[in-house]
Amino acid sequence: HYNWNHLQAFLEMPMDYGINDYAFVHFDIKEFRVINEVYGHIAANKVLCNIVKAMNEADFVYASARCHNDNFAMMIHDMPEQEMVEVLEKFFEDLSHLEGDPNYKIYYRCGVVPMQRTILNGNRVADAAKLAQSIGQNMNKTEIIFFTDKMHDDISWGNYIKASIDRAIENNEFIVFFQPKFDITGDSTELKGIEALIRWNYGKKEFLAPSKFVPFFEKDGSIGKIDDLVLTKACETLARWKNEGRKLYTVSVNLSRSRFYFENLIEHLVSIVDRYHVDHQYIEFELTESATYEDMDHMIGILEELRERGFQISMDDFGTGYSSLSLLT
């Protein structure tokens, strides 16, 4: 099927193709990896072929493309929102049956940019659709999510703060707070550990909660700078407490999932900790369970090596996302 470059030409100059009004759709298959692993590549490829056939035959589609893997995009006729939902729901329902196993239901995650928002043009339309698409988290249903003004504001805010991260680090605007952790099952109120929490003293005028900046940095990969900063501040503090003769506690720091594909990650983390002569047992790397992990074997290999180096591993927010029992084990 056509790739993204083909569809991009339609997006940039729709009038050249006789398209005056359109909505943009970007979607993927939920748990496509499961289909690949359980039913095999032939069955998975058949699902992709069926989607392409359906897009080619749909009378409401101007142009379409397979962007990458199981991600697809369509320019479709503009129509009232409820009608668009009904049309797309039928489109995905017709593609929800897995050949060879009638008990397996295929679900989709779909982001839609309606006509009044397609003035974003080109790649920005695709970014908007993918942002709406990414909000879908329910694995047991097909979700059709429309791009909204709030999402538009979030994109503007995200672009603004992403341009500020290096300046903010240089100006020491990121502050790390230490939250005490207690064992509430025992009789003792003894401190058991510490969690390092990042806050942004934005422009040294107001504090921003992590929800106002962490998701944006995760999307563009700059979250690694925040992870390193928190780890560095934690090690600085542990080194200072050690020199002052204080009792030391294990400090939990986040390890963002995008870091697992960082070249030489283990050596990089070890170098930060060893710079401050901190015993590895006092650092606990915390994974957020609500995030998905595509390459489980690779990730588990990283975690095992971190444990072999003496670090501790924990999982945050367990049960709020996809309860990955194999990951927890």
C-alpha positions, 0 to 999 in steps of 0.5 A: 500500500502507499506509504506516508509520503504519498498521503503527505502530498494530499495533506499539503495541497488538498485542492490539487486533488479536488479535496475541499473539505476533509477530516484526518484519521490516524489509527492502529491495532490494539495488542497487534504484538499479541496477534503476531506472537500468538497467531503468527506473522501470516495471520498478522499480515492478513489483518494488515491486508484486510485493513488496506483492502477496506480503506481502498474500497470505502466510499468515504476515504479520499486517500490512505496510507500505511504509515509504519507497522500497524499504524494507518492514516486516512483522509476522509469526507468531512461529516457531522461528528456523530455521523463520522463516529457511526461510519468509523465504528462500522468500518472498524467493526467490519475489521474486528474479526480474526480469521482462524479464531472467531473468539478473538476480537480485534480492537482499534485506537483511532484519533480524528482531526475534524475539518475545522482543525485540519488547517494545521496542515501537513505533519501537524495534522498527523501529530494532532491525530496521533495525540488524540489516538494516544489518549485511548487506553482501554484495551477492550474496546475500539476507541475513536477520539476527536482532537479538541481545543484542549489538546491543541492548547496542550500541543502549544504548551508542549512546544513552548516548554520543550524549547525551554528545558535546556535553559531551565536546567542551566538556571537550576529551575528543576527542584528535587524534593524527597518524600519519605516512605514508611512501612504502614504494616508494622508498629514502627514509624521508622523511615524506610526509604525516600522517593525523589520527586521533580518539580519545575520552578518555572522561570523561578516564579511558579512551581509546575507539577510533573503532569504539566511537563513530564508527558511532553518530555516523554513524547520527544525523548528529552525526559532522559535529561530529567531522569539524569537530573533527578538521579544526580540530585539524589546522589549529591544528597546521599553523598552529602549525608554520608559525609555528615555521618547521617543514616542513609536510605534507599532513594527511588528515582524514575527510569522512563521507558524511552531510556531502555533504548538509550545506547550504553544506558547501564554504563551511563547510569553507573557513571552518574552514581559512581561519580558521587561514590554512592553504594548502588544499593541506595538507588532504586530505579522505579518503573511506571506500570501504566506505560506499555512496554513493547520489547519485554525481553530487552527491557527485562535484560536491562533490569536484570543487569541493573540488579546485578550491578547492585541497584534495586528495582520497583514498580510504580502505579501497579494496577493503574494501567496494563497489569503486566504480571510477567513484568512484575515477576 
